[in-house]
Amino acid sequence: MVATKKQKSISIDSSSTEDAARLVAAESGSRNPPGSSGKLILLVALCWSLFQLWYASPFSLISSSFARPIHLAFAIFLAFLAYPAFKNSPQNRIPWHDWLFALGGAASALYLVFAYDALATRPGIPITTDLIFAGMGMLLLLEATRRALGPPLMIVAGVFLIYTYFGPYFPDVISHRGASLERLLSHQWLTSEGVFGVAIGVSVSFVFLFVLFGALLERAGAGNYFIKVAFSLLGHMRGGPAKAAVVASGMSGIISGSSIANVVTTGTFTIPLMKRVGFPATKAGAVEVASSTNGQLTPPIMGAAAFLMVEYVGIPYLDVIKHAILPALISYIALIYIVHLEACKANMQGIPRRYKPTLLHSLTHFTGIVLGLCILTLMVYYGIGWLKTLLGAWALPVVLLLTLIAYVALVAYACSFPELKLDDPESPIMELPEVGPTVKSGLYFLLPVVVLVWCLAVERFSPGMAAFWATLFMIFIVVTQRPLQAWFRSRRGQKVADSYTGAIKKGFDDLVQGLIKGAQNMIGIGVATAAAGIVVGTVTLTGIGLVMTDFVELISGGSLILILIFTAVISLVLGMGLPTTANYIVVSTLMAPVIVELGAQNGLLVPLIAVHLFVFYFGILADDTPPVGLAAYAAAAVAKADPIKTGVQGFAYDIRTAILPFMFIFNTNLLLMDISNVFHFITVVLGATLAILVFAAATQHWWLTRNRLWETLAMLLIAFTLFRPGFWWDMIYPPIDKLPAVEIIQAAEKVPADEKLRIWVDGDNLDGDQVSKVVALPMGPQADGNTRLENAGLMLNIVDQQVVVDLVTWDSPAQALGIDFGWEITAVEVERERPAKEWMLIPPLVLLGWIGWLQKRRIRRQGGIHPDHPATSSGEV
């Protein structure tokens, strides 16, 4: 799930893996005092988890206006108790001033609960008591942020507060009239525009439950199970441990969206194995870093950003998942291929299996699994639909009973196999676990994930409600799995480590520890989303969003590609010091509207979700970007390698991920947008997958053998063309015709139902500046042109060759696009009839085939011996 980073300068001694563990420990607080103080921290964390479960339940009547301050009160209180002020501050006790700060911060947040009625009667007119609590709360929030996350986010929030107050004294291009201290404190703390805004609302409603779900899943042993499965499936291949590390980190991304946590949990096992099969320490650490950072890009969680995008972009959660899934998957596929190429270059081998199945047996087994899963999925989907129709209100209890039976049956089935433990990665002899028994030993771990996906995708529950039911099921599993295993294993005459009573006790202990761990992982996220809310509050109070458009346009010269590079650099720099959620909130709030607006002025309609994913991707990549990437430091500690070299190598592997945002900004098909039919979908998926593989081979300077320079350059061109076939096709067949504005009514009438009409508009914005941009105006059902334009909110006055906006309907699509009274329609764009741009995929495929033929010929010239590895046959490569 999600766990934030403690962005502090942590000394990494690469001679010990304990330093990596300390990095993870820092995420939930490095102070662990003994006695009553330590027990109080654990008790408060437990109470926080219980409160969030109650709030998310269907039985809770508490409003978000109360839940947000209570959520922040827990976060601030625990931040001051769990995180010492400085490195040399007491670690085994809590000083009196930290108790005072903790109580003061919690009281400042809870003031909004206890004084809610009074505050509601004087909106915007705070009294002295309001301002005292608001000022105290702001200061203590900044200090809690510094302790939990380090100085960067505190500095960013402080700069925005300074900008709010001293606005008139800034350069003209970014100046504003300023705000009084009273207005600043009131807006940021006493309203829902600042600290207690959308960001912390998402943390309360969605993020906490997913973090808790992941903590419980990890406590139940699912993380270890995913590692076992990945190694049993992939460990025998060339560079198998590295490929398994990629897959294991991807599956662990379901549990922990923290790059550091992924590095340590999977890397402790995978990195030594990668070194053992031939990977240098730096590359072994880099593979783990690259695969772990990509875990946060993978739906359904995406490091909490998926839920923030729902609020900021205003689209359903399933749409966010749909748009994010293809780039995440092809990025992982490319990383596995990079590992394969590294293994080929170094002539590495995998770890031997206990037995080697024949190709026919493997294909039969794989086909049977796929068909079985398809049949099972269809049976469950249509079976539950049939039960709903047949049983009505009784369907839910019956489905719950069937789920319970399936869980018990899977636990019983798992107990028919011995408990599998991974071998010591440092041991001289190691064999991979068998695939069948390994997969079957933990199938019941997939049930809560299935419940989560079912609630989200089929029942269409809100993310919070889906996470609640999945977490409730996970709680049941944590409590019952040990007793059930003890009972089933004893019935089979197997040796049982714990008695039945002891197993019950351990189950409840796992539950408590999981609830506590989930809350501890949320401390940093809670204060981060609150501090990032200061940035959002500054934007709404000062109007800096409009100012940023002019500022960025000035420094970029209006070039969209320069704007994107500028935004990527900002995201990377901020990501070195800010946790993922805070980085995403800050940069998307400032830059997303700028890219959309300036893109429209350049004639490119950039969907808002594409911009938000662009910002998010580069914020994630900061986790392995030197000199601050903490994931690289953690991997280097495990690998006993240089952290800077590990980070540089990890970023080199992540170049494949860095190009994807630039590609899907200009080709939204990669986000599965504007897909016309099944054939188009297949073409996009296969083209994007092949493109990322070719790009990986180019950046590794190796395909079938070592690339020549011209081959690498040609492969980069091939990858670009496969990603953006429209770039060249548009030169041959222009995609649009620009019609005179007076033809707008006829053009509006011809637009298919529920499609959009592209028009160029010209007018003065709120600052009095002349703006010319293209907009896509939604056209409703089929009708005459005038009616469709009026339904979209536009009433026009056409005189001679001039088309002027006579009226814009309030709260209409036209108003949402920024069109105003008096603006002029200067042109209309209509799509041309032209051959599909996918024909442009043929030339790069021909060129790629020719390069492959040349490389094969070079290998054959060596008499079937690989030119770079004389002992290796071409068949092995």
FIKOL-819215 format. One record per residue (C-alpha): residue in three letters; y, z, x. Coordinates in steps of 0.25 Angstrom, whole numbers, padded with zeros to 4 digits, always signed. Layout:
residues N
AlaYZX
...
end
This chain:
residues 877
Met+0000+0000+0000
Val+0013+0004+0006
Ala+0017+0014+0016
Thr+0031+0013+0023
Lys+0033+0014+0038
Lys+0040+0025+0045
Gln+0050+0017+0053
Lys+0052+0026+0065
Ser+0051+0024+0080
Ile+0037+0028+0082
Ser+0032+0028+0096
Ile+0019+0021+0097
Asp+0009+0025+0108
Ser+0000+0013+0109
Ser-0011+0021+0116
Ser-0014+0028+0103
Thr-0018+0024+0089
Glu-0012+0037+0084
Asp+0002+0032+0085
Ala-0002+0021+0074
Ala-0007+0032+0065
Arg+0006+0040+0067
Leu+0014+0027+0062
Val+0006+0028+0049
Ala+0008+0043+0048
Ala+0023+0041+0049
Glu+0022+0033+0037
Ser+0020+0045+0028
Gly+0027+0055+0036
Ser+0024+0060+0050
Arg+0026+0075+0047
Asn+0014+0083+0042
Pro+0017+0097+0043
Pro+0006+0108+0041
Gly+0006+0119+0030
Ser+0014+0119+0017
Ser+0024+0108+0022
Gly+0013+0098+0024
Lys+0006+0102+0011
Leu+0019+0100+0003
Ile+0021+0086+0009
Leu+0007+0082+0004
Leu+0010+0089-0009
Val+0023+0081-0012
Ala+0016+0068-0008
Leu+0005+0071-0017
Cys+0015+0074-0028
Trp+0022+0061-0026
Ser+0010+0053-0027
Leu+0006+0061-0040
Phe+0020+0059-0046
Gln+0020+0044-0043
Leu+0006+0042-0050
Trp+0012+0050-0062
Tyr+0024+0041-0062
Ala+0016+0028-0061
Ser+0006+0032-0072
Pro+0008+0027-0087
Phe+0010+0042-0091
Ser+0023+0044-0083
Leu+0036+0044-0091
Ile+0045+0046-0078
Ser+0056+0036-0076
Ser+0059+0028-0064
Ser+0072+0035-0063
Phe+0065+0048-0061
Ala+0053+0043-0053
Arg+0062+0036-0042
Pro+0069+0049-0038
Ile+0056+0057-0038
His+0049+0047-0029
Leu+0061+0047-0019
Ala+0061+0063-0020
Phe+0046+0063-0015
Ala+0049+0052-0004
Ile+0061+0059+0002
Phe+0055+0073+0001
Leu+0042+0069+0008
Ala+0050+0060+0018
Phe+0058+0072+0023
Leu+0045+0081+0024
Ala+0036+0071+0030
Tyr+0045+0064+0040
Pro+0052+0072+0051
Ala+0066+0068+0054
Phe+0064+0065+0068
Lys+0053+0063+0078
Asn+0055+0077+0084
Ser+0056+0083+0070
Pro+0045+0093+0067
Gln+0032+0086+0062
Asn+0024+0098+0058
Arg+0035+0105+0049
Ile+0046+0102+0040
Pro+0060+0107+0044
Trp+0068+0113+0034
His+0078+0102+0033
Asp+0068+0092+0030
Trp+0064+0101+0018
Leu+0079+0101+0014
Phe+0080+0086+0015
Ala+0067+0083+0008
Leu+0072+0092-0004
Gly+0085+0086-0004
Gly+0080+0072-0004
Ala+0071+0075-0015
Ala+0082+0082-0023
Ser+0091+0071-0022
Ala+0081+0061-0027
Leu+0077+0071-0039
Tyr+0091+0073-0042
Leu+0090+0059-0049
Val+0079+0065-0058
Phe+0085+0078-0062
Ala+0099+0073-0064
Tyr+0095+0060-0070
Asp+0101+0063-0084
Ala+0114+0067-0078
Leu+0115+0055-0069
Ala+0112+0046-0080
Thr+0125+0051-0087
Arg+0134+0048-0076
Pro+0129+0035-0070
Gly+0138+0031-0058
Ile+0146+0044-0059
Pro+0139+0053-0050
Ile+0143+0068-0048
Thr+0144+0076-0035
Thr+0129+0081-0037
Asp+0124+0067-0039
Leu+0131+0062-0026
Ile+0126+0074-0018
Phe+0112+0071-0022
Ala+0114+0056-0020
Gly+0120+0058-0006
Met+0109+0068-0002
Gly+0098+0059-0007
Met+0104+0047+0000
Leu+0105+0054+0014
Leu+0091+0061+0013
Leu+0085+0047+0008
Leu+0090+0041+0021
Glu+0085+0052+0030
Ala+0071+0051+0023
Thr+0071+0036+0025
Arg+0074+0038+0040
Arg+0063+0048+0041
Ala+0052+0041+0034
Leu+0056+0027+0038
Gly+0065+0028+0050
Pro+0080+0024+0052
Pro+0080+0010+0048
Leu+0079+0011+0033
Met+0089+0023+0033
Ile+0099+0014+0041
Val+0097+0002+0032
Ala+0100+0011+0020
Gly+0112+0018+0027
Val+0118+0005+0031
Phe+0118+0001+0016
Leu+0124+0014+0012
Ile+0135+0012+0022
Tyr+0137-0002+0017
Thr+0138+0003+0003
Tyr+0149+0013+0007
Phe+0157+0005+0017
Gly+0156-0009+0011
Pro+0171-0012+0012
Tyr+0170-0010+0027
Phe+0159-0021+0030
Pro+0162-0035+0034
Asp+0167-0044+0023
Val+0154-0052+0021
Ile+0146-0039+0017
Ser+0157-0029+0013
His+0159-0023-0001
Arg+0168-0014-0008
Gly+0160-0001-0005
Ala+0155+0010-0013
Ser+0159+0025-0013
Leu+0150+0036-0009
Glu+0148+0040-0023
Arg+0144+0027-0028
Leu+0135+0024-0016
Leu+0127+0037-0019
Ser+0127+0035-0034
His+0122+0021-0033
Gln+0111+0024-0022
Trp+0106+0037-0027
Leu+0109+0039-0042
Thr+0106+0026-0047
Ser+0094+0016-0047
Glu+0101+0006-0039
Gly+0099+0012-0025
Val+0089+0023-0020
Phe+0082+0024-0033
Gly+0082+0009-0036
Val+0071-0002-0037
Ala+0065+0001-0023
Ile+0061+0015-0025
Gly+0057+0012-0040
Val+0047+0003-0034
Ser+0042+0014-0025
Val+0041+0023-0036
Ser+0034+0014-0046
Phe+0025+0005-0037
Val+0025+0008-0023
Phe+0020+0022-0023
Leu+0008+0020-0031
Phe+0003+0008-0022
Val+0005+0017-0010
Leu-0003+0028-0016
Phe-0013+0018-0021
Gly-0015+0013-0006
Ala-0015+0027-0001
Leu-0026+0031-0010
Leu-0034+0018-0007
Glu-0033+0021+0008
Arg-0037+0035+0006
Ala-0049+0030-0002
Gly-0054+0022+0010
Ala-0050+0008+0006
Gly-0042+0005+0019
Asn-0055+0007+0027
Tyr-0063-0001+0017
Phe-0053-0013+0019
Ile-0054-0012+0034
Lys-0070-0012+0033
Val-0070-0024+0024
Ala-0061-0032+0032
Phe-0069-0030+0045
Ser-0082-0032+0038
Leu-0077-0046+0033
Leu-0069-0051+0045
Gly-0073-0043+0057
His-0083-0053+0062
Met-0073-0065+0063
Arg-0065-0069+0075
Gly-0055-0058+0077
Gly-0062-0051+0065
Pro-0056-0037+0067
Ala-0042-0044+0067
Lys-0045-0052+0054
Ala-0051-0039+0048
Ala-0038-0032+0052
Val-0030-0042+0044
Val-0038-0041+0032
Ala-0039-0026+0032
Ser-0024-0024+0033
Gly-0023-0034+0022
Met-0032-0025+0013
Ser-0026-0013+0018
Gly-0012-0018+0013
Ile-0018-0015-0001
Ile-0018+0000+0004
Ser-0006+0001+0014
Gly+0006-0008+0015
Ser+0010-0001+0027
Ser+0009-0010+0040
Ile+0007+0003+0049
Ala-0004+0009+0040
Asn-0011-0004+0039
Val-0011-0006+0055
Val-0016+0008+0057
Thr-0027+0009+0046
Thr-0033-0005+0049
Gly-0028-0007+0063
Thr-0035+0006+0068
Phe-0048-0001+0066
Thr-0044-0016+0067
Ile-0035-0016+0080
Pro-0046-0010+0089
Leu-0056-0020+0084
Met-0046-0032+0086
Lys-0044-0028+0100
Arg-0060-0027+0102
Val-0062-0041+0098
Gly-0051-0046+0107
Phe-0037-0045+0101
Pro-0027-0039+0111
Ala-0021-0026+0106
Thr-0008-0032+0103
Lys-0014-0043+0094
Ala-0024-0033+0087
Gly-0012-0024+0083
Ala-0004-0036+0079
Val-0015-0041+0070
Glu-0015-0028+0063
Val+0000-0027+0062
Ala+0001-0041+0056
Ser-0010-0039+0046
Ser-0005-0025+0042
Thr+0010-0030+0040
Asn+0004-0041+0031
Gly-0002-0030+0022
Gln+0011-0027+0016
Leu+0013-0042+0013
Thr+0000-0042+0004
Pro+0001-0040-0011
Pro-0001-0032-0019
Ile+0007-0021-0012
Met+0015-0028-0001
Gly+0021-0015+0005
Ala+0027-0011-0009
Ala+0036-0024-0008
Ala+0028-0030-0020
Phe+0034-0019-0029
Leu+0048-0020-0024
Met+0048-0035-0026
Val+0044-0033-0040
Glu+0057-0026-0042
Tyr+0066-0034-0033
Val+0061-0048-0037
Gly+0058-0045-0051
Ile+0045-0052-0052
Pro+0031-0046-0057
Tyr+0023-0039-0046
Leu+0012-0049-0048
Asp+0022-0060-0044
Val+0025-0053-0031
Ile+0010-0052-0028
Lys+0009-0067-0031
His+0020-0072-0022
Ala+0016-0063-0011
Ile+0001-0065-0010
Leu+0000-0079-0003
Pro+0009-0076+0009
Ala+0002-0063+0011
Leu-0012-0069+0010
Ile-0009-0081+0020
Ser-0002-0071+0029
Tyr-0015-0063+0030
Ile-0023-0076+0031
Ala-0015-0080+0043
Leu-0016-0067+0050
Ile-0031-0068+0049
Tyr-0030-0082+0055
Ile-0021-0077+0066
Val-0031-0067+0070
His-0042-0078+0070
Leu-0034-0086+0079
Glu-0031-0075+0088
Ala-0046-0072+0089
Cys-0049-0087+0092
Lys-0039-0087+0103
Ala-0045-0075+0109
Asn-0060-0079+0106
Met-0062-0066+0098
Gln-0075-0062+0091
Gly-0077-0054+0079
Ile-0085-0041+0077
Pro-0100-0044+0074
Arg-0106-0042+0060
Arg-0119-0035+0059
Tyr-0125-0048+0053
Lys-0119-0062+0052
Pro-0120-0068+0038
Thr-0122-0083+0037
Leu-0111-0092+0032
Leu-0119-0095+0020
His-0121-0080+0017
Ser-0106-0078+0019
Leu-0101-0089+0010
Thr-0111-0085-0001
His-0106-0070+0000
Phe-0092-0074+0000
Thr-0093-0083-0012
Gly-0101-0073-0019
Ile-0090-0062-0017
Val-0079-0071-0021
Leu-0087-0076-0034
Gly-0091-0062-0037
Leu-0076-0057-0036
Cys-0071-0068-0045
Ile-0082-0065-0055
Leu-0079-0050-0055
Thr-0064-0053-0056
Leu-0066-0062-0068
Met-0075-0052-0074
Val-0066-0040-0072
Tyr-0053-0048-0077
Tyr-0060-0054-0090
Gly-0068-0042-0092
Ile-0056-0033-0093
Gly-0049-0043-0101
Trp-0061-0043-0111
Leu-0062-0028-0111
Lys-0047-0027-0115
Thr-0049-0037-0127
Leu-0062-0030-0131
Leu-0058-0015-0130
Gly-0043-0015-0131
Ala-0038-0001-0128
Trp-0052+0003-0123
Ala-0051-0007-0112
Leu-0044+0001-0102
Pro-0054+0013-0102
Val-0065+0003-0101
Val-0059-0004-0089
Leu-0056+0009-0082
Leu-0071+0013-0085
Leu-0076+0000-0079
Thr-0067+0002-0067
Leu-0072+0016-0065
Ile-0087+0011-0066
Ala-0083+0000-0056
Tyr-0078+0010-0046
Val-0090+0019-0047
Ala-0099+0007-0045
Leu-0092+0002-0033
Val-0092+0016-0026
Ala-0107+0017-0029
Tyr-0109+0003-0023
Ala-0101+0006-0011
Cys-0109+0019-0009
Ser-0122+0010-0007
Phe-0116+0006+0006
Pro-0114+0015+0018
Glu-0100+0019+0021
Leu-0095+0009+0031
Lys-0086+0014+0043
Leu-0079+0005+0052
Asp-0084+0006+0067
Asp-0075+0011+0078
Pro-0066-0001+0082
Glu-0067+0004+0096
Ser-0082+0005+0097
Pro-0089-0006+0106
Ile-0098-0011+0096
Met-0094-0013+0081
Glu-0100-0021+0070
Leu-0093-0025+0057
Pro-0097-0018+0044
Glu-0105-0027+0035
Val-0096-0034+0024
Gly-0104-0031+0012
Pro-0106-0016+0013
Thr-0092-0015+0018
Val-0085-0022+0006
Lys-0094-0015-0004
Ser-0092-0001+0002
Gly-0078+0000-0004
Leu-0076-0010-0015
Tyr-0071+0001-0025
Phe-0059+0002-0016
Leu-0055-0012-0022
Leu-0055-0007-0036
Pro-0041+0000-0036
Val-0035-0012-0030
Val-0042-0021-0041
Val-0036-0011-0051
Leu-0022-0012-0045
Val-0023-0028-0045
Trp-0028-0028-0059
Cys-0017-0019-0064
Leu-0007-0028-0057
Ala-0012-0042-0060
Val-0020-0041-0073
Glu-0014-0029-0081
Arg+0000-0032-0075
Phe+0003-0018-0074
Ser+0015-0014-0066
Pro+0013-0012-0051
Gly+0015+0003-0053
Met+0005+0004-0065
Ala-0005-0004-0057
Ala-0004+0005-0045
Phe-0005+0017-0054
Trp-0018+0013-0060
Ala-0024+0008-0046
Thr-0019+0021-0040
Leu-0026+0029-0051
Phe-0039+0022-0049
Met-0037+0024-0034
Ile-0036+0039-0036
Phe-0049+0039-0044
Ile-0056+0032-0032
Val-0050+0041-0021
Val-0055+0053-0029
Thr-0069+0048-0033
Gln-0074+0038-0022
Arg-0079+0050-0013
Pro-0087+0057-0024
Leu-0093+0044-0029
Gln-0097+0040-0015
Ala-0103+0054-0012
Trp-0111+0053-0025
Phe-0116+0039-0024
Arg-0119+0040-0009
Ser-0127+0053-0012
Arg-0135+0047-0023
Arg-0139+0036-0013
Gly-0143+0046-0003
Gln-0132+0043+0007
Lys-0126+0053+0016
Val-0113+0058+0009
Ala-0102+0065+0018
Asp-0096+0073+0007
Ser-0102+0081-0004
Tyr-0098+0076-0018
Thr-0088+0088-0020
Gly-0082+0085-0006
Ala-0081+0070-0010
Ile-0073+0074-0022
Lys-0064+0083-0014
Lys-0062+0072-0004
Gly-0058+0062-0015
Phe-0047+0071-0020
Asp-0042+0074-0006
Asp-0042+0059-0004
Leu-0034+0057-0017
Val-0024+0068-0013
Gln-0022+0062+0001
Gly-0020+0048-0005
Leu-0009+0053-0014
Ile-0002+0060-0003
Lys-0004+0048+0007
Gly+0002+0039-0004
Ala+0014+0048-0006
Gln+0016+0049+0009
Asn+0016+0034+0011
Met+0027+0033+0001
Ile+0037+0042+0007
Gly+0043+0031+0016
Ile+0042+0021+0005
Gly+0049+0030-0005
Val+0061+0033+0004
Ala+0061+0018+0009
Thr+0063+0012-0005
Ala+0074+0023-0008
Ala+0081+0020+0005
Ala+0080+0005+0002
Gly+0086+0007-0011
Ile+0099+0011-0004
Val+0099-0004+0000
Val+0097-0009-0014
Gly+0108+0001-0019
Thr+0118-0005-0009
Val+0115-0019-0013
Thr+0117-0016-0028
Leu+0130-0007-0025
Thr+0137-0016-0015
Gly+0132-0030-0019
Ile+0128-0033-0004
Gly+0117-0042-0010
Leu+0128-0053-0013
Val+0135-0050+0001
Met+0122-0052+0008
Thr+0121-0066+0003
Asp+0134-0070+0009
Phe+0131-0062+0022
Val+0117-0069+0024
Glu+0123-0082+0020
Leu+0134-0080+0031
Ile+0125-0077+0042
Ser+0114-0087+0039
Gly+0123-0098+0036
Gly+0116-0100+0022
Ser+0103-0104+0028
Leu+0091-0099+0020
Ile+0082-0099+0032
Leu+0092-0091+0040
Ile+0093-0081+0029
Leu+0078-0080+0028
Ile+0077-0077+0043
Phe+0088-0067+0042
Thr+0081-0060+0031
Ala+0068-0060+0038
Val+0075-0054+0051
Ile+0081-0043+0042
Ser+0068-0040+0036
Leu+0061-0039+0049
Val+0072-0030+0055
Leu+0073-0021+0043
Gly+0058-0020+0042
Met+0057-0014+0056
Gly+0063-0002+0051
Leu+0061-0002+0036
Pro+0048+0000+0028
Thr+0044-0013+0021
Thr+0049-0008+0007
Ala+0063-0004+0012
Asn+0064-0017+0020
Tyr+0060-0026+0008
Ile+0070-0019-0001
Val+0081-0019+0009
Val+0080-0034+0013
Ser+0076-0040+0000
Thr+0088-0033-0007
Leu+0097-0039+0003
Met+0091-0052+0007
Ala+0083-0057-0005
Pro+0095-0061-0014
Val+0102-0067-0002
Ile+0090-0076+0001
Val+0088-0080-0013
Glu+0103-0083-0015
Leu+0105-0091-0002
Gly+0092-0098-0004
Ala+0098-0103-0018
Gln+0111-0107-0011
Asn+0102-0116-0001
Gly+0094-0122-0013
Leu+0082-0114-0011
Leu+0077-0105-0023
Val+0070-0093-0016
Pro+0062-0084-0025
Leu+0066-0070-0024
Ile+0051-0065-0022
Ala+0051-0075-0010
Val+0063-0068-0003
His+0057-0054-0006
Leu+0044-0058+0000
Phe+0052-0064+0012
Val+0059-0051+0015
Phe+0046-0043+0013
Tyr+0038-0051+0023
Phe+0048-0049+0034
Gly+0049-0034+0031
Ile+0034-0033+0033
Leu+0034-0040+0046
Ala+0043-0030+0052
Asp+0031-0021+0053
Asp+0026-0028+0065
Thr+0040-0033+0071
Pro+0043-0027+0084
Pro+0050-0018+0088
Val+0048-0009+0076
Gly+0035-0014+0069
Leu+0028-0001+0066
Ala+0015-0008+0062
Ala+0015-0015+0076
Tyr+0017-0001+0082
Ala+0005+0005+0074
Ala-0004-0007+0078
Ala+0000-0006+0092
Ala-0004+0008+0093
Val-0018+0005+0087
Ala-0020-0007+0096
Lys-0014+0000+0109
Ala-0004-0011+0111
Asp+0010-0013+0113
Pro+0017-0012+0099
Ile+0028-0022+0102
Lys+0018-0033+0106
Thr+0010-0029+0094
Gly+0022-0031+0085
Val+0025-0044+0091
Gln+0011-0049+0090
Gly+0010-0044+0076
Phe+0023-0051+0072
Ala+0018-0064+0078
Tyr+0006-0063+0069
Asp+0015-0061+0057
Ile+0024-0073+0060
Arg+0014-0080+0050
Thr+0019-0069+0039
Ala+0034-0071+0044
Ile+0034-0086+0040
Leu+0029-0084+0026
Pro+0041-0079+0020
Phe+0049-0091+0025
Met+0039-0100+0019
Phe+0038-0094+0006
Ile+0053-0093+0004
Phe+0054-0109+0005
Asn+0040-0111-0001
Thr+0038-0101-0013
Asn+0024-0108-0016
Leu+0019-0098-0005
Leu+0023-0087-0014
Leu+0015-0094-0025
Met+0027-0098-0032
Asp+0029-0111-0040
Ile+0014-0114-0039
Ser+0012-0125-0049
Asn-0004-0126-0050
Val-0017-0121-0043
Phe-0017-0133-0033
His-0003-0129-0029
Phe-0007-0115-0027
Ile-0019-0119-0019
Thr-0011-0128-0010
Val+0000-0117-0008
Val-0010-0107-0004
Leu-0019-0116+0005
Gly-0006-0122+0011
Ala+0000-0108+0014
Thr-0013-0103+0020
Leu-0015-0114+0029
Ala+0000-0114+0033
Ile-0001-0099+0038
Leu-0014-0102+0045
Val-0008-0114+0053
Phe+0005-0105+0056
Ala-0004-0094+0061
Ala-0011-0104+0070
Ala+0002-0110+0075
Thr+0008-0096+0078
Gln-0005-0092+0085
His-0005-0106+0093
Trp-0020-0107+0090
Trp-0028-0114+0079
Leu-0041-0120+0083
Thr-0037-0119+0098
Arg-0024-0116+0104
Asn-0012-0124+0099
Arg-0004-0133+0107
Leu+0011-0131+0105
Trp+0013-0144+0096
Glu+0001-0139+0087
Thr+0008-0125+0085
Leu+0021-0132+0081
Ala+0013-0142+0072
Met+0006-0130+0065
Leu+0019-0123+0062
Leu+0024-0136+0056
Ile+0011-0137+0048
Ala+0012-0122+0043
Phe+0026-0124+0039
Thr+0023-0137+0031
Leu+0011-0130+0024
Phe+0020-0118+0020
Arg+0031-0127+0016
Pro+0027-0141+0012
Gly+0039-0142+0004
Phe+0048-0142+0016
Trp+0044-0156+0020
Trp+0040-0161+0007
Asp+0055-0158+0002
Met+0060-0168+0013
Ile+0051-0179+0007
Tyr+0052-0176-0008
Pro+0065-0167-0011
Pro+0060-0157-0021
Ile+0072-0157-0030
Asp+0083-0166-0036
Lys+0097-0161-0037
Leu+0103-0166-0050
Pro+0118-0165-0055
Ala+0121-0152-0062
Val+0124-0160-0075
Glu+0109-0163-0076
Ile+0106-0148-0078
Ile+0103-0148-0092
Gln+0093-0160-0091
Ala+0087-0153-0079
Ala+0085-0140-0086
Glu+0078-0147-0098
Lys+0068-0154-0088
Val+0064-0141-0081
Pro+0050-0136-0085
Ala+0049-0124-0094
Asp+0051-0111-0087
Glu+0055-0118-0074
Lys+0068-0117-0067
Leu+0080-0126-0065
Arg+0086-0127-0051
Ile+0102-0128-0052
Trp+0113-0127-0041
Val+0124-0118-0045
Asp+0138-0116-0039
Gly+0147-0104-0042
Asp+0154-0092-0037
Asn+0146-0079-0035
Leu+0151-0065-0037
Asp+0158-0064-0024
Gly+0165-0077-0027
Asp+0158-0086-0017
Gln+0153-0100-0021
Val+0138-0101-0022
Ser+0129-0113-0024
Lys+0115-0111-0026
Val+0102-0116-0033
Val+0096-0108-0044
Ala+0083-0109-0052
Leu+0087-0107-0067
Pro+0075-0104-0076
Met+0072-0113-0087
Gly+0065-0108-0099
Pro+0057-0115-0109
Gln+0058-0130-0111
Ala+0071-0134-0119
Asp+0084-0142-0117
Gly+0092-0140-0105
Asn+0104-0133-0111
Thr+0095-0123-0118
Arg+0087-0120-0105
Leu+0099-0118-0097
Glu+0105-0109-0108
Asn+0092-0101-0108
Ala+0093-0099-0093
Gly+0107-0093-0095
Leu+0116-0106-0091
Met+0126-0112-0100
Leu+0133-0124-0093
Asn+0146-0132-0095
Ile+0144-0146-0090
Val+0156-0154-0088
Asp+0155-0168-0081
Gln+0147-0166-0069
Gln+0149-0151-0068
Val+0140-0140-0074
Val+0146-0126-0075
Val+0139-0113-0079
Asp+0147-0110-0092
Leu+0139-0097-0095
Val+0128-0089-0089
Thr+0120-0080-0099
Trp+0119-0066-0096
Asp+0105-0061-0090
Ser+0100-0075-0089
Pro+0092-0083-0078
Ala+0105-0090-0074
Gln+0113-0077-0072
Ala+0101-0071-0064
Leu+0103-0083-0055
Gly+0117-0080-0052
Ile+0123-0091-0060
Asp+0137-0088-0066
Phe+0147-0093-0075
Gly+0156-0104-0070
Trp+0145-0109-0059
Glu+0142-0123-0058
Ile+0129-0130-0058
Thr+0129-0140-0047
Ala+0115-0146-0047
Val+0102-0146-0053
Glu+0089-0147-0045
Val+0076-0153-0051
Glu+0063-0154-0044
Arg+0058-0168-0040
Glu+0045-0174-0044
Arg+0038-0175-0030
Pro+0024-0174-0024
Ala+0019-0160-0021
Lys+0024-0154-0008
Glu+0009-0150-0005
Trp+0007-0164+0000
Met+0015-0160+0012
Leu+0003-0151+0016
Ile-0005-0163+0020
Pro+0003-0167+0033
Pro+0002-0153+0039
Leu-0013-0152+0036
Val-0015-0165+0043
Leu-0007-0161+0055
Leu-0015-0147+0055
Gly-0028-0155+0055
Trp-0024-0164+0067
Ile-0020-0151+0075
Gly-0034-0145+0072
Trp-0041-0158+0076
Leu-0033-0158+0089
Gln-0037-0143+0092
Lys-0051-0146+0089
Arg-0051-0158+0098
Arg-0045-0149+0109
Ile-0057-0139+0107
Arg-0067-0151+0108
Arg-0061-0156+0121
Gln-0065-0143+0127
Gly-0080-0146+0124
Gly-0080-0138+0111
Ile-0074-0126+0119
His-0062-0119+0115
Pro-0051-0123+0125
Asp-0045-0109+0125
His-0058-0101+0125
Pro-0068-0109+0133
Ala-0079-0100+0128
Thr-0076-0102+0114
Ser-0081-0114+0106
Ser-0073-0121+0097
Gly-0082-0117+0085
Glu-0079-0103+0088
Val-0064-0105+0087
end
